[in-house]
Amino acid sequence: MPYITPHRHTQFGIAAFVLWLAAAHLCPGDTTIVESVSMPPDSYSKTHDTFVPIPAPKTARANSEWFACEPSERWGTWIGDGKAEFYLDTIKENGETFKACRTRINKETEAYTRGCFTKLLIDTPQGYVYRVHTHYKASGGAKTISLRPIFRPPVGDPTYSGRSMPLSTEWTTYRTPWLAPPAADCKMDVEVLYGQLNPGDDHLDCWFRAFQVERIPVTLRHPADNATLQTRSPVFSWDVARVDLLQVSTSPDFPDAATRTVTRDMIPVAAWRFDEPFEIGTYYWRIGFNGGDGTFWIGPNRFELTPLPEGQWGFDFGPKTSPVDPDAHGIDESGLPHLSGDGALRGYSEPDALYRRFEFRDDKTTWRGDGGKTYYYNRKLTLNAAITRDFIEGEGPHRFTVDVADGAYRVLIISGHPNESTVGSARVYEFEARTNRDTQRFRKTWPMQLHEIWQFRATAVDGKLTVDFVPTAGDDKWVVNGLLIQTEAFARTPAGKRTRRRWHELVYTAPPAIMDGIDPDWRSVFAATQSNPTAPFNDNWAFTKAPPATPTATEKERGFILYSRTTKHPLHPVIVPRADERIDRLQAVGSRTEPVQLTFSLWGIRDLYHVRAVLHELRGPNGATIDTSAVRIRSIFTRTNTVSFESARDWDAILMPPHELDIDAQHTQQYLVTADIPADAAAGTYAGTIVITEDSHEIHRLPIELQVTPFDLAPSDFLFALSASDRWDEHGEDSDAVRDLLRMGKRASFGSLSSHGSTTIEFSGSIGNTKGNGTLEPKLDGIRKRIHDFRDAGGVCDFAFVAIGWGTSQAMLRAWAPEEAPKHKGKRIQKVIQLTDTFKTEFPKWLRKVDDCIRAEGIRRVVYSIHDEPHSEPETSFVRDVGILIRQHTESEVYVNTMNGQYMQYLAASEALDGAPVATMWWTYGGISEAQKEALFKRGVRFLGSIGGRQFEREGLGFLAWRRRQYGGIDWTFGSYYASAASNSDGPDWGGDASQIIPSVPPIDRYRWELIQQGVYDFRYIRTLEQAIAAAKASGDARKMDAAGNAQAMLDGYWQQIDPLSRNMGNVDPIIARREIIKAITQLQ
C-alpha cells in the first residue's frame, strides 16, 4: 500500500473493508475496524504527545503513580529503511470501542525494514523508578518489535534500554523492567522500534493501545529498616537507580565524624559493599540524589550488626597487605599459626586499581548514564569480595590445623585466581585437600581467572581439625583463597546456611541483596515459571501460581517430592512441582553412541542434608550390561543472570560433578542423568536403580529404564564449529610438569567438543605465520599438531574450519600489498582495497600450503571464513575478492558471516563463487526472500548458521538447522582457551552468557552445552529417518513403502510448522518429535 496523506474511511467504505480483511488474523470474533486514519511515515521529529495522570489500578503496589498516553495522530512515526504503514484505527470489539495505533509491514517488501513510532514524553525526577506498560497484539516476524524507554538528560546524549516483545494474536499486556533516570531533570521518551525485519520474513502487523508509565519512590532494600544482621560486611542495595551519595552512620543525624560516604563515581549499580568491615553495633543508612535544590535523601533505615553464633571459623588467605574478609581470620604468607610445612608460602593479590573500582565504558545502549562496565566476573557478582581477590600459594605439602572441639565438621575451600595479573604465581596447578573423612581434588589447567569451591566432611580428633594440601601434579604447588569450617550442628542452622550461600556466591552467582537492587521483581518472575514450565525466558509470563503438589504421607516421611519436568530448560530452585509431574521411574530411548538425557528433581518438604544420588547397575537383555561409569548423575546448579545490571530475570545453570549437597525446604534441586550408550550395546531394554541417600542412609530407590534401538544413527555430515583457540607455545617458558597439565586441559576440552557432536577441527587464530624471504609462511607443524591433538582426544575430523581473521588479513596486506595496508584499520576496512599482483600471486601459495597440509591429514572438507561480519562496501568487496581467490585455487569452500541480505547477494553475485557456501550468522539466510534463497540454493550455495542462541540451543542445531537447510552451525563461544602459564594472556569470561564449559578436567558443562548436544542428535535422527524413507521407497516392499509415506508426511508436517526465520517451532516439541522419529525409523527397519 503506498503512503498517502491522512484521510478517513467510514465503516462501510471499500478501503475500510479491505483493511478489515487484512487485519482478520488480528481481529477474531466480533472485532471491527470502525475507522482508519493513515499516518505519515516521517512525523517523529515534527510531533509528540505527552502523558497525563490516571488513577492507579486496584492491583498496583502502594505509593505508585500512574500516567497514560492514549493513541492519537500526534504519535510520531519514522522509517529508517524499507517500507512500513502506520494507521490510527478506531476498533469495536466485544462491545467496547477504542483507538489503537497500527504498524504494518508487507511480507512482499524487498527491502530490509527498520524504524520506530511514538514520541511520548514524561518528566522523570530523580528518586523514582519507572516502568512502561502497554496493551498490544502483534503477528508476523519474530523479535521485530521492542518497547524502548529513552532517558533524555538536559545535557549529553540520551540513554535507553530496548527489550523484544513476544508476538501475540490476542491482546496482551507487556511491561518493561524497572528503570531509573541517569541524571536530574531528565525526560523519558517511550518508543516502539521495529527492526531486523528482512525480506522473506513473515509480515509484521501490530496494534498498540495506550502506553502507561508507572513510577514508585526508590526503596531501600537491604538492610531493611530495623533489620538484624550477623555479618560485619553487609551489602547495601536499593531500587535500580544510580545514586549520587550513599551514607552509613552510627547516628541518625549523619555527622561527618561518624559517617561513611560513597559518591556516585564509585557506585556502578544499585548496590554497594564497603571494603572496611563494620564493628558490632547499631547503624543508619540512606541514599541521596543531587539536584538544583540540594540533596534529596531517601531513608534512613536502621539496622543492627550482631556477632555470629559459635560454631564457625572462616579463614581468608592472602598477603599481609591485602584486605581480610570481615567475617574471617587472615592467613598471610607466614602461615602462622595454622599452616605448617617445609616449602615456601607466597601471597598474591589483585591490584587495588582492578579490585576496588568498576571500569566504565561508553555504551549508550544501556539505561545508565555512565554506560556499561568492563569487569571480571567475580567482582561483577560480588561487589569486591576480599576472599576471592587474593590467595596463598604453597610449595609442597602443608597442613592446616585449627583447635576445635571433637566432633563432625564441614569444610569449604575456594581455590583460584582473580585474574591474569598474578604473573609469577602457579597459574596452573593440581592438588588435593584431604581431611580424615574426605578428599577433594582441585585442578586448574587453564591460565586465567576462575575459582573452584568444594565442600567436604571432616572429624576433629583430640581437639584438632586438620586439612592437608598435597600437590599431585604441576610444579608442586597448591593455591587457596579461603577456607570455611562449620560444626555439623551449626551448618544446619539458618546462620550456617547463609554463610555457605555467601561463599558460593563469591564464585558462582549474584547475592539476592544485589539482585533485589537490580530488579525488584526477580523473585515473582522466577516463581511465575510454576504456571508455565515451558515458557521462554522473557518478561511476559503469566503471574498465576500453579497449584502445587500436596505431599503424601510417604513423601513427608522421606522428606521430598520426586518429580520431573522438561529437559529443555534448567529449573530454578524456587519452582514448585505440580501434582501431574510426580514420577515413580525414569524412562528413555536412545541409539548406540548417543548420550541419552533424563532429569529428575527433588523438592524438599524439609531440609535435607548430605544428599547423594548414585546409580546401581544397568542390566539389559541376555545378561548384557551398560557399565555404571557410562552413566553420569550431575546436580544442576542454577546461576542468576545479571550481566546487564538491568534485569535479574534470567538464569542459566552449570552441571556439577557428583557430590553431596543440601536441599532447603520448599526448594527444588534438579539432577541431569546422562547415559552414554556404548557402540557395542545390544538392542533392548536396560534396567537399573538410582539410590538416593541422606547422611549416608538410603531414603529412596528410583528405577531407571533405558531402551536401546535396533538401528544405528546416520552420521550428521554437519559442520559444527565452536572456537577453542589455542595460542599456547609448547616450547615456551613453562616447565615440563606445567606443560603436562596444560596438555591435560587441552585434551579435556577437545574431548568435550568431540563428545558433544563436533566433527570439525577449528583453526580460529591457530594458524600462525612466520616471516621469511619477504613473505609469510604458515606454521604447518602447528596445523598438524592441532589435528593430532583433536584426534588423540577422541575427535573425528570430517571438516576443517579455517578463519582468516582481521589480524591475518592485516599481516598479508603488509607483506603483499603494503600500499593498501593502511586502509585496513583494526577490525574495519576504511576504503576499498585493490588486491595487488603480488597479493594475487603470494596468497594462493600460502593458501595451497595450508590447504594441502590439512587435506594430507585426511580431512575431506575445508571451509575458509574471511573476516567476521563485513558491514560495508570496503569490507564486503575485500571478502569477495579473497573468496574468489580461494575458489580459484582450491577445492575448498568459502564461508562469509554476512549481516544482511544485500551483502549476501553482493558476495554471491560473482560467477567465481558458484558452489561456495555463503552464510549468515545472526539471521539464517541473510535477509533474502524465499525465492532468492531457492535461486542461491540451485547455484550450489549452502548455508551455515548460528547454534541458535539462548532459548534455542537445542533447536538451533537440530530441527531449525534441518528446516533452514544448513550444512553446518558455527559459533565463537566454546570457552576453551590455553596459553603459556608463564605469561599474561587474554581469555574468555566463563561467566558470560555464551560460553559452553568451565574448562576444568573433566570440563564442568553448562546446561546449554548439553542442549546443543541434543540438537546435534536431533539432526542425526532426522537424517537417519530420511535415509530410511529413501531406502524403504526403493525396496519395493509395500509395507515399508506405506510406512515411508507416513513418515514423510510427518516430516512434511514439521517442515510446514517451523518458521526458520522467526524460530517459531509451531507445535513441534523436539523431545516429543524425536520419540516420533524413533518410532518411524523402527517401523521402517
KEZASE-583239 format. One line per 8 residues: number of its first residue (from 1); for each residue x negated, y negated, z of C-alpha. Coordinates in steps of 0.2 Angstrom, whole numbers, always signed. Example, Ala and Ser with C-alpha at 12.3 -4.5 7.8 and 13.67 -1.06 7.14 Angstrom:
% residues 2
1	-62 +22 +39  -68 +5 +36
//
This chain:
% residues 1085
1	+0 +0 +0  -8 -17 -5  -9 -31 +8  +5 -43 +7  +9 -59 +17  +21 -57 +32  +39 -53 +27  +53 -44 +34
9	+64 -29 +29  +81 -25 +36  +85 -8 +42  +94 -4 +26  +81 -11 +14  +72 +1 +2  +55 -4 +9  +60 +0 +27
17	+67 +16 +21  +50 +21 +13  +41 +16 +30  +54 +26 +39  +49 +41 +28  +31 +38 +30  +32 +37 +49  +43 +53 +51
25	+30 +63 +59  +28 +49 +72  +47 +46 +74  +55 +63 +78  +73 +64 +84  +84 +48 +83  +69 +36 +81  +72 +22 +68
33	+61 +8 +62  +74 -7 +63  +62 -20 +56  +44 -20 +50  +33 -35 +48  +17 -33 +38  +2 -42 +47  -13 -49 +38
41	-29 -39 +39  -40 -54 +44  -32 -63 +58  -43 -58 +73  -53 -74 +73  -38 -85 +70  -26 -80 +83  -25 -72 +100
49	-12 -68 +113  -13 -68 +132  -7 -58 +147  +7 -63 +159  +10 -56 +177  +23 -42 +179  +29 -33 +194  +18 -18 +199
57	+26 -1 +196  +33 +8 +211  +19 +21 +209  +5 +8 +209  -8 +8 +223  -7 -5 +236  -14 -23 +233  -14 -20 +214
65	-9 -34 +202  -2 -31 +185  -2 -41 +169  +6 -37 +152  +5 -42 +134  +19 -37 +123  +16 -33 +104  +18 -48 +93
73	+12 -56 +77  -1 -65 +87  -11 -49 +90  -26 -51 +78  -32 -39 +65  -49 -36 +57  -56 -24 +44  -75 -21 +43
81	-75 -8 +29  -62 +1 +19  -43 -2 +19  -30 -2 +33  -12 -8 +35  -5 -17 +50  +13 -19 +55  +24 -26 +69
89	+38 -14 +70  +55 -15 +79  +59 +3 +84  +75 +10 +91  +73 +26 +100  +83 +36 +112  +94 +21 +115  +80 +9 +118
97	+74 -5 +106  +56 -11 +107  +42 -18 +97  +26 -9 +93  +10 -14 +83  +6 -1 +70  -10 +3 +61  -10 +15 +45
105	-25 +21 +35  -20 +31 +20  -28 +48 +18  -31 +44 -1  -43 +30 +4  -60 +32 -5  -70 +21 +7  -77 +23 +25
113	-65 +13 +36  -68 +4 +52  -61 -11 +61  -50 -17 +75  -35 -26 +81  -29 -36 +96  -37 -50 +104  -29 -51 +121
121	-37 -62 +134  -36 -62 +153  -46 -71 +166  -56 -59 +177  -63 -67 +193  -76 -58 +202  -71 -47 +217  -59 -37 +207
129	-60 -21 +197  -49 -19 +181  -42 -5 +170  -31 -6 +155  -15 +5 +152  -6 +7 +136  +8 +17 +129  +5 +24 +111
137	+6 +38 +99  -5 +42 +85  -9 +56 +72  -22 +59 +59  -41 +59 +61  -49 +63 +77  -60 +52 +88  -55 +37 +77
145	-47 +25 +90  -54 +19 +106  -47 +6 +119  -61 -6 +122  -61 -19 +136  -74 -33 +132  -80 -45 +145  -84 -62 +138
153	-95 -72 +150  -96 -91 +148  -115 -89 +143  -123 -75 +134  -117 -60 +124  -101 -50 +128  -102 -33 +136  -90 -19 +133
161	-86 -1 +136  -77 +10 +122  -68 +26 +125  -60 +38 +112  -42 +41 +114  -34 +58 +111  -21 +59 +97  -3 +62 +102
169	+13 +63 +91  +23 +59 +107  +22 +43 +117  +8 +45 +128  +0 +34 +142  -18 +31 +142  -29 +21 +154  -47 +16 +154
177	-59 +19 +169  -61 +5 +182  -72 -9 +176  -79 -25 +183  -84 -42 +176  -103 -43 +175  -103 -62 +179  -92 -76 +186
185	-79 -84 +175  -78 -70 +163  -63 -67 +151  -58 -49 +147  -53 -46 +129  -43 -30 +125  -47 -22 +108  -42 -6 +99
193	-56 +0 +87  -53 +12 +73  -69 +18 +65  -79 +33 +59  -64 +37 +48  -72 +44 +32  -64 +48 +15  -57 +65 +16
201	-52 +63 +35  -34 +65 +38  -25 +48 +38  -23 +38 +54  -6 +32 +59  -4 +25 +77  +9 +14 +86  +5 +4 +102
209	+17 -4 +114  +12 -16 +127  -5 -17 +135  -6 -18 +154  -20 -24 +164  -21 -18 +182  -33 -26 +195  -37 -22 +213
217	-49 -30 +225  -65 -22 +226  -65 -9 +241  -80 -5 +252  -81 +14 +250  -95 +21 +261  -97 +19 +275  -79 +17 +278
225	-73 +5 +292  -76 +12 +309  -85 +27 +302  -97 +38 +312  -112 +45 +303  -126 +57 +308  -139 +50 +297  -152 +36 +298
233	-151 +34 +279  -133 +31 +274  -128 +27 +256  -118 +11 +254  -105 +11 +239  -90 +1 +234  -79 +0 +219  -88 -1 +202
241	-93 -19 +202  -111 -25 +202  -113 -37 +217  -124 -52 +220  -128 -48 +238  -127 -33 +250  -130 -36 +268  -131 -24 +283
249	-132 -31 +301  -131 -27 +319  -120 -42 +321  -103 -46 +313  -109 -63 +311  -124 -58 +300  -138 -69 +307  -154 -68 +297
257	-165 -61 +310  -153 -46 +312  -148 -43 +294  -155 -34 +279  -151 -42 +262  -152 -35 +245  -150 -46 +229  -142 -42 +213
265	-158 -39 +203  -162 -24 +214  -144 -16 +214  -141 -7 +197  -124 +1 +201  -111 +0 +214  -121 +10 +227  -137 +7 +237
273	-148 +17 +249  -162 +7 +259  -180 +14 +259  -182 +10 +278  -171 +20 +290  -159 +13 +302  -160 +15 +321  -146 +24 +330
281	-133 +11 +334  -118 +0 +328  -119 -9 +311  -108 -20 +300  -110 -21 +281  -102 -32 +267  -105 -37 +249  -104 -54 +241
289	-101 -62 +224  -109 -79 +220  -98 -92 +212  -96 -111 +210  -88 -112 +227  -102 -102 +236  -102 -84 +240  -86 -74 +241
297	-88 -60 +254  -79 -43 +255  -80 -35 +272  -87 -32 +284  -85 -13 +288  -91 -7 +305  -100 +9 +306  -110 +19 +319
305	-125 +29 +317  -127 +44 +330  -140 +57 +332  -139 +74 +323  -134 +88 +335  -148 +100 +339  -152 +115 +328  -160 +107 +313
313	-178 +102 +308  -182 +93 +292  -200 +90 +285  -205 +78 +272  -221 +82 +263  -232 +68 +256  -247 +57 +258  -249 +46 +274
321	-245 +30 +264  -228 +37 +257  -211 +34 +265  -204 +48 +275  -186 +53 +274  -177 +45 +290  -170 +62 +295  -186 +72 +293
329	-203 +73 +301  -218 +68 +290  -231 +81 +284  -246 +72 +277  -262 +79 +269  -269 +83 +287  -256 +96 +288  -255 +93 +307
337	-248 +100 +317  -238 +113 +307  -249 +118 +292  -264 +130 +294  -276 +137 +280  -293 +137 +273  -290 +127 +257  -289 +109 +254
345	-272 +99 +256  -269 +84 +245  -255 +72 +245  -247 +64 +229  -233 +51 +227  -224 +42 +214  -230 +24 +212  -219 +11 +220
353	-217 +2 +204  -207 +18 +197  -200 +23 +213  -192 +8 +221  -184 -1 +205  -172 +3 +192  -178 -2 +175  -165 -11 +164
361	-165 -11 +145  -154 -22 +134  -139 -12 +129  -123 -21 +125  -113 -5 +123  -111 -5 +142  -99 -15 +153  -114 -20 +164
369	-121 -37 +160  -139 -30 +163  -136 -16 +151  -142 +1 +153  -156 +8 +163  -172 +18 +159  -173 +31 +173  -180 +48 +179
377	-166 +59 +183  -169 +62 +201  -168 +44 +205  -153 +41 +195  -144 +53 +205  -151 +50 +222  -155 +31 +223  -173 +33 +229
385	-175 +49 +239  -191 +49 +249  -192 +68 +249  -192 +71 +230  -204 +56 +226  -219 +64 +234  -227 +81 +239  -242 +90 +247
393	-252 +102 +236  -262 +115 +244  -276 +126 +238  -275 +144 +243  -263 +152 +256  -257 +141 +270  -245 +145 +284  -231 +133 +290
401	-227 +136 +309  -214 +127 +320  -210 +131 +338  -191 +136 +340  -181 +147 +350  -180 +165 +344  -165 +169 +333  -159 +168 +315
409	-163 +153 +304  -161 +147 +286  -175 +139 +277  -173 +127 +262  -188 +122 +251  -189 +109 +237  -204 +110 +226  -208 +100 +210
417	-215 +84 +203  -206 +67 +202  -213 +63 +185  -229 +64 +174  -238 +51 +184  -246 +63 +196  -261 +67 +185  -274 +77 +194
425	-261 +87 +204  -256 +105 +199  -244 +101 +186  -240 +120 +183  -241 +132 +197  -234 +148 +204  -232 +153 +222  -221 +162 +234
433	-214 +156 +250  -212 +170 +262  -203 +172 +279  -202 +188 +289  -185 +191 +281  -186 +185 +263  -197 +180 +249  -194 +166 +236
441	-205 +163 +221  -207 +145 +214  -214 +145 +197  -217 +129 +187  -223 +132 +169  -219 +115 +162  -230 +100 +164  -216 +87 +168
449	-204 +81 +181  -192 +94 +188  -188 +101 +206  -183 +118 +212  -173 +121 +228  -170 +138 +236  -163 +144 +252  -168 +160 +261
457	-167 +168 +278  -180 +169 +292  -181 +175 +310  -190 +166 +324  -200 +178 +335  -210 +174 +351  -204 +156 +350  -211 +153 +332
465	-204 +152 +314  -217 +154 +300  -216 +151 +282  -231 +157 +271  -236 +148 +255  -245 +160 +244  -251 +156 +226  -249 +170 +214
473	-254 +163 +198  -262 +147 +190  -276 +138 +199  -272 +145 +216  -260 +130 +220  -244 +128 +229  -233 +112 +229  -220 +107 +242
481	-209 +91 +243  -198 +96 +258  -193 +110 +270  -177 +111 +280  -174 +123 +294  -157 +126 +302  -152 +138 +315  -139 +150 +308
489	-126 +143 +320  -130 +125 +315  -129 +130 +297  -111 +134 +299  -106 +118 +306  -100 +103 +296  -115 +93 +300  -126 +108 +294
497	-117 +109 +278  -118 +90 +275  -137 +91 +277  -139 +106 +265  -127 +97 +252  -138 +81 +253  -154 +91 +250  -146 +100 +235
505	-140 +83 +229  -158 +77 +229  -161 +90 +215  -145 +94 +205  -131 +82 +206  -124 +65 +212  -119 +62 +230  -100 +59 +232
513	-103 +42 +240  -111 +36 +224  -98 +44 +213  -84 +35 +223  -93 +19 +219  -95 +23 +200  -77 +30 +198  -64 +29 +212
521	-53 +41 +203  -65 +55 +200  -58 +67 +214  -40 +66 +207  -45 +68 +189  -55 +84 +194  -41 +90 +204  -29 +87 +189
529	-38 +101 +180  -27 +113 +190  -12 +109 +179  -21 +111 +163  -36 +123 +164  -40 +122 +145  -39 +104 +143  -54 +95 +135
537	-64 +83 +146  -55 +66 +144  -45 +54 +154  -28 +59 +149  -25 +74 +159  -8 +76 +167  -9 +72 +186  +3 +86 +190
545	-4 +98 +203  +0 +116 +198  +7 +127 +211  -7 +136 +219  -8 +155 +223  -2 +159 +241  -14 +170 +250  -8 +188 +254
553	-12 +197 +270  -26 +206 +261  -34 +191 +254  -33 +182 +271  -42 +197 +279  -56 +197 +266  -57 +178 +266  -54 +173 +247
561	-43 +174 +232  -51 +183 +217  -46 +176 +200  -52 +172 +183  -50 +158 +171  -56 +155 +153  -74 +156 +150  -73 +140 +139
569	-77 +128 +152  -85 +129 +169  -74 +127 +184  -76 +113 +196  -76 +118 +215  -60 +108 +218  -50 +119 +206  -36 +129 +215
577	-31 +146 +207  -14 +149 +201  -4 +164 +205  -5 +171 +187  -24 +170 +187  -27 +184 +200  -37 +199 +194  -40 +216 +200
585	-53 +221 +187  -64 +214 +173  -62 +220 +155  -71 +215 +140  -75 +222 +122  -92 +220 +113  -104 +227 +100  -121 +233 +101
593	-134 +220 +104  -121 +207 +109  -121 +198 +126  -103 +200 +132  -97 +187 +144  -84 +188 +158  -81 +176 +173  -73 +179 +190
601	-70 +166 +204  -69 +167 +222  -58 +153 +231  -62 +153 +249  -47 +154 +261  -60 +152 +275  -79 +148 +275  -89 +162 +268
609	-107 +164 +271  -122 +173 +263  -110 +179 +249  -118 +190 +235  -111 +200 +220  -121 +215 +214  -116 +227 +200  -117 +246 +205
617	-119 +257 +189  -111 +256 +172  -107 +273 +165  -99 +277 +148  -94 +292 +138  -103 +309 +139  -115 +303 +153  -121 +288 +143
625	-126 +273 +154  -130 +254 +152  -144 +250 +165  -139 +238 +178  -154 +227 +173  -145 +223 +157  -131 +215 +167  -133 +198 +175
633	-122 +191 +188  -126 +172 +189  -117 +159 +200  -111 +144 +191  -117 +128 +200  -107 +113 +194  -116 +96 +192  -106 +80 +191
641	-110 +70 +176  -113 +51 +180  -125 +47 +166  -117 +31 +161  -114 +24 +178  -97 +20 +171  -87 +36 +175  -89 +52 +185
649	-75 +61 +176  -85 +75 +169  -96 +89 +174  -107 +102 +167  -115 +117 +175  -131 +127 +177  -132 +146 +179  -142 +150 +195
657	-151 +167 +196  -143 +180 +208  -145 +174 +226  -135 +172 +242  -123 +157 +244  -110 +150 +255  -92 +146 +249  -82 +132 +258
665	-64 +135 +262  -52 +128 +249  -66 +128 +236  -70 +138 +221  -86 +147 +217  -86 +154 +199  -98 +168 +193  -103 +172 +175
673	-106 +191 +171  -117 +194 +155  -119 +211 +149  -132 +214 +135  -126 +229 +126  -141 +239 +121  -144 +243 +102  -143 +262 +105
681	-127 +261 +116  -114 +274 +112  -97 +268 +107  -84 +270 +121  -79 +263 +137  -91 +260 +151  -85 +258 +169  -94 +251 +185
689	-91 +241 +201  -96 +224 +206  -99 +224 +225  -96 +208 +234  -104 +206 +251  -104 +193 +265  -118 +193 +278  -124 +209 +270
697	-107 +218 +274  -96 +224 +259  -79 +214 +258  -73 +219 +241  -76 +230 +226  -71 +223 +208  -70 +236 +194  -78 +231 +178
705	-74 +240 +161  -84 +237 +145  -79 +244 +129  -92 +246 +115  -86 +245 +97  -90 +259 +85  -97 +246 +72  -112 +236 +71
713	-112 +217 +68  -117 +210 +52  -132 +198 +53  -126 +180 +54  -138 +174 +40  -136 +157 +48  -150 +144 +50  -149 +140 +69
721	-162 +127 +74  -165 +119 +90  -180 +108 +94  -193 +117 +105  -208 +106 +102  -225 +112 +106  -239 +100 +107  -250 +110 +118
729	-268 +112 +113  -273 +129 +120  -291 +124 +118  -289 +108 +129  -295 +105 +146  -283 +117 +155  -291 +132 +165  -288 +150 +159
737	-276 +153 +173  -266 +137 +169  -265 +142 +151  -258 +159 +156  -244 +150 +165  -241 +139 +150  -240 +154 +138  -228 +162 +150
745	-216 +147 +150  -218 +145 +131  -214 +164 +129  -199 +162 +140  -192 +148 +130  -194 +156 +114  -186 +172 +121  -171 +161 +126
753	-169 +155 +109  -170 +172 +101  -158 +180 +114  -145 +166 +110  -144 +170 +92  -158 +159 +84  -167 +167 +69  -175 +151 +65
761	-193 +145 +69  -193 +126 +70  -208 +115 +67  -202 +98 +73  -218 +89 +77  -228 +106 +77  -237 +104 +60  -252 +94 +65
769	-264 +86 +52  -282 +83 +51  -291 +70 +40  -303 +77 +28  -311 +71 +12  -299 +56 +12  -283 +66 +13  -273 +76 +26
777	-274 +94 +29  -261 +104 +38  -266 +114 +53  -262 +131 +46  -268 +141 +61  -256 +132 +72  -242 +136 +60  -247 +155 +60
785	-249 +155 +79  -231 +147 +82  -223 +160 +71  -233 +174 +80  -228 +167 +97  -210 +167 +92  -210 +185 +86  -220 +190 +102
793	-206 +183 +112  -193 +194 +103  -189 +182 +90  -183 +186 +72  -189 +173 +59  -176 +173 +45  -178 +154 +42  -192 +141 +45
801	-186 +123 +48  -200 +110 +44  -197 +92 +50  -206 +79 +40  -203 +65 +53  -207 +47 +55  -225 +50 +61  -229 +62 +47
809	-222 +51 +33  -232 +36 +40  -248 +46 +40  -245 +52 +22  -242 +34 +16  -258 +28 +25  -268 +42 +17  -260 +42 -1
817	-251 +25 -3  -259 +13 +9  -252 -2 -1  -235 +4 +3  -238 +10 +21  -234 -7 +29  -216 -6 +23  -214 +9 +35
825	-211 +1 +52  -210 +13 +66  -194 +23 +64  -187 +12 +50  -192 +8 +32  -190 -10 +29  -192 -11 +10  -191 +2 -5
833	-207 +12 -6  -213 +16 -23  -222 +33 -22  -240 +31 -30  -248 +43 -42  -259 +48 -28  -245 +52 -16  -236 +62 -30
841	-252 +72 -33  -258 +75 -15  -241 +78 -6  -237 +93 -17  -254 +100 -12  -251 +98 +6  -233 +105 +4  -239 +120 -5
849	-252 +124 +9  -238 +123 +22  -225 +132 +11  -237 +146 +6  -243 +149 +24  -225 +151 +31  -220 +162 +17  -236 +173 +19
857	-229 +177 +36  -214 +185 +29  -201 +171 +31  -189 +171 +16  -181 +154 +18  -189 +137 +21  -179 +121 +24  -188 +104 +25
865	-180 +90 +34  -185 +72 +29  -184 +59 +42  -169 +58 +53  -153 +48 +49  -158 +37 +35  -147 +21 +37  -151 +10 +22
873	-156 +9 +4  -175 +9 +8  -174 +24 +18  -162 +34 +8  -172 +31 -8  -188 +37 +1  -179 +53 +7  -173 +56 -10
881	-190 +54 -19  -199 +65 -7  -184 +78 -8  -186 +78 -27  -205 +82 -25  -201 +96 -13  -188 +104 -25  -200 +102 -40
889	-215 +110 -31  -207 +124 -20  -193 +136 -20  -188 +129 -3  -173 +118 +2  -170 +101 +7  -160 +95 +22  -155 +77 +24
897	-147 +71 +40  -135 +58 +32  -123 +47 +42  -110 +43 +29  -103 +48 +13  -111 +35 +1  -128 +40 +7  -125 +59 +4
905	-118 +56 -13  -133 +45 -17  -145 +58 -11  -136 +72 -21  -135 +62 -37  -152 +67 -44  -151 +82 -55  -168 +87 -47
913	-159 +90 -31  -147 +103 -39  -145 +118 -27  -153 +108 -12  -143 +108 +4  -139 +90 +8  -131 +89 +25  -125 +78 +39
921	-127 +79 +57  -113 +70 +65  -99 +71 +53  -99 +88 +44  -98 +83 +26  -105 +65 +27  -88 +57 +25  -84 +64 +7
929	-67 +69 +1  -62 +87 -1  -63 +86 -20  -81 +78 -19  -85 +92 -6  -80 +105 -19  -90 +97 -33  -106 +97 -22
937	-102 +115 -17  -101 +121 -35  -118 +112 -39  -126 +123 -26  -126 +110 -12  -124 +119 +5  -120 +111 +22  -129 +111 +39
945	-120 +103 +54  -122 +99 +72  -120 +113 +85  -103 +105 +89  -106 +93 +103  -99 +93 +121  -82 +102 +122  -86 +111 +105
953	-101 +121 +109  -94 +137 +105  -83 +131 +91  -97 +121 +83  -107 +137 +78  -93 +148 +77  -76 +145 +69  -79 +127 +65
961	-95 +131 +56  -86 +145 +46  -72 +133 +41  -85 +120 +36  -94 +132 +25  -110 +128 +35  -125 +139 +32  -133 +133 +47
969	-132 +122 +63  -146 +111 +70  -149 +100 +85  -163 +92 +94  -158 +96 +112  -165 +113 +117  -176 +105 +131  -191 +116 +130
977	-207 +106 +129  -225 +111 +133  -241 +101 +133  -258 +100 +142  -256 +102 +160  -271 +91 +162  -264 +75 +155  -248 +65 +154
985	-235 +70 +141  -218 +65 +137  -204 +77 +140  -185 +79 +139  -175 +75 +154  -166 +91 +158  -153 +81 +167  -147 +73 +151
993	-131 +79 +144  -138 +88 +129  -152 +100 +134  -149 +118 +135  -160 +125 +148  -171 +121 +163  -187 +128 +157  -191 +140 +171
1001	-197 +158 +170  -185 +165 +166  -176 +149 +160  -161 +143 +170  -147 +141 +157  -134 +128 +156  -117 +134 +154  -116 +126 +137
1009	-130 +136 +131  -120 +152 +134  -105 +144 +125  -117 +141 +110  -122 +159 +111  -104 +165 +110  -101 +153 +95  -116 +162 +86
1017	-107 +179 +89  -90 +172 +84  -98 +168 +67  -106 +185 +66  -89 +194 +69  -81 +183 +56  -95 +188 +44  -93 +207 +49
1025	-74 +206 +45  -77 +198 +28  -89 +211 +23  -77 +225 +30  -62 +217 +20  -73 +217 +4  -78 +235 +7  -60 +240 +10
1033	-54 +232 -6  -67 +241 -16  -64 +258 -8  -48 +262 -17  -41 +269 +0  -23 +262 +1  -23 +262 +20  -39 +252 +20
1041	-33 +240 +6  -17 +237 +16  -27 +233 +32  -39 +222 +22  -24 +212 +16  -18 +209 +33  -35 +205 +39  -37 +192 +25
1049	-20 +184 +29  -26 +182 +47  -42 +174 +42  -32 +163 +30  -21 +158 +44  -36 +152 +54  -43 +143 +39  -27 +133 +37
1057	-25 +129 +56  -43 +122 +59  -47 +105 +54  -66 +104 +51  -67 +85 +52  -57 +81 +67  -62 +98 +75  -44 +102 +79
1065	-43 +120 +81  -24 +121 +80  -18 +136 +89  -35 +146 +86  -42 +150 +103  -60 +158 +99  -58 +170 +114  -41 +177 +108
1073	-46 +176 +89  -62 +186 +92  -51 +200 +100  -40 +200 +85  -55 +201 +73  -62 +215 +83  -46 +225 +81  -45 +221 +62
1081	-63 +227 +60  -59 +243 +69  -44 +246 +58  -55 +244 +43  -68 +257 +48
//
